[in-house]
Amino acid sequence: MNVLLTSLEHKWSFTWRQPWIPAVTASKVQLCTHPPKPVIPSKKPFKVELIGGKRYSWCTCGYSKKQPFCDGSHKTKAQGLSPLRFVPEKDATVWLCGCKYTNNPPYCDGTHKQDFIVSAPLHEPTDS
C-alpha cells in the first residue's frame, strides 16, 4: 500500500511504503517431518543373479515396475526416497528384499515373515 502525501506550500512529496512482503505461492509442500515409508510390492524376496563389478540400483520405495530394481518411480510417487546403489564384489546368486523393510538392504533378512508385513496390504502397481 503506497501513501503519497504532498505539501502544497513547499511542493514536497513523501511516499510511505509498506515493507516488502514476499508473495506466498501455493506449492506442494510436505508438512510431515517423518520420512516417507515404502509400499510393499512383494511379501517374498527376489532371487537374482548379480554380476561382480556391475552397478545396481535396488528399489527402496516399492513403486518400481522393475522389482527389485529401480525404474525411477520414486521421483513422482515417493519423493524423499532414493534407490540403494551397490556393486557386488563377485558374481553371485542372491535374494534381494521384496518387502522393502529389511535391516540388511538390499538383501533379504526374513523381515517379510513378521506380522506387520504378513498382515499389510500388498501394493498393486498402476499404469499412472
Residue pairs with C-beta under 8 A, 6 or more apart in sequence:
1 17
1 18
2 15
2 16
2 17
2 18
3 15
3 16
3 17
4 13
4 14
4 15
5 13
5 14
5 16
6 12
6 13
6 14
7 13
30 79
30 80
35 80
35 81
36 61
36 78
36 79
36 80
36 81
38 60
38 61
38 62
38 78
38 81
38 100
38 101
39 61
39 62
39 63
39 78
39 100
39 123
40 62
40 98
40 99
40 100
40 101
40 117
40 120
40 121
40 122
40 123
41 59
41 62
41 63
41 64
41 67
41 98
41 100
41 122
41 123
41 125
42 67
42 68
42 98
42 99
42 112
42 122
43 98
43 99
43 112
43 117
43 118
43 122
44 98
44 112
45 95
45 96
45 97
45 98
45 108
45 112
46 67
46 68
46 95
46 96
46 97
46 98
47 93
47 94
47 95
48 68
48 93
48 94
48 95
48 96
49 91
49 92
49 93
50 56
50 88
50 91
50 92
50 93
50 94
51 88
51 91
52 88
52 89
52 90
52 91
52 92
53 87
53 88
53 89
54 87
54 88
55 85
55 86
55 87
56 69
56 85
56 86
56 87
56 88
56 106
57 69
57 70
57 83
57 84
57 85
58 68
58 69
58 70
58 83
58 84
58 85
58 86
58 96
58 97
58 105
58 106
59 66
59 67
59 68
59 69
59 70
59 71
59 73
59 74
59 83
59 100
60 70
60 74
60 81
60 82
60 83
60 84
60 100
60 105
61 73
61 74
61 77
61 78
61 81
61 100
62 78
62 100
62 123
63 73
63 74
63 77
63 78
63 123
63 125
64 70
64 71
64 72
64 73
64 74
65 71
65 73
65 125
67 98
68 96
68 97
68 98
68 106
69 83
70 83
74 81
74 82
74 83
84 105
84 106
86 106
88 94
94 107
95 107
95 108
96 106
96 107
96 108
97 104
97 105
97 106
97 107
97 108
97 109
97 111
97 112
98 108
98 112
99 111
99 112
99 117
101 111
101 112
101 116
101 117
102 108
102 109
102 111
103 109
103 111
111 117
112 118
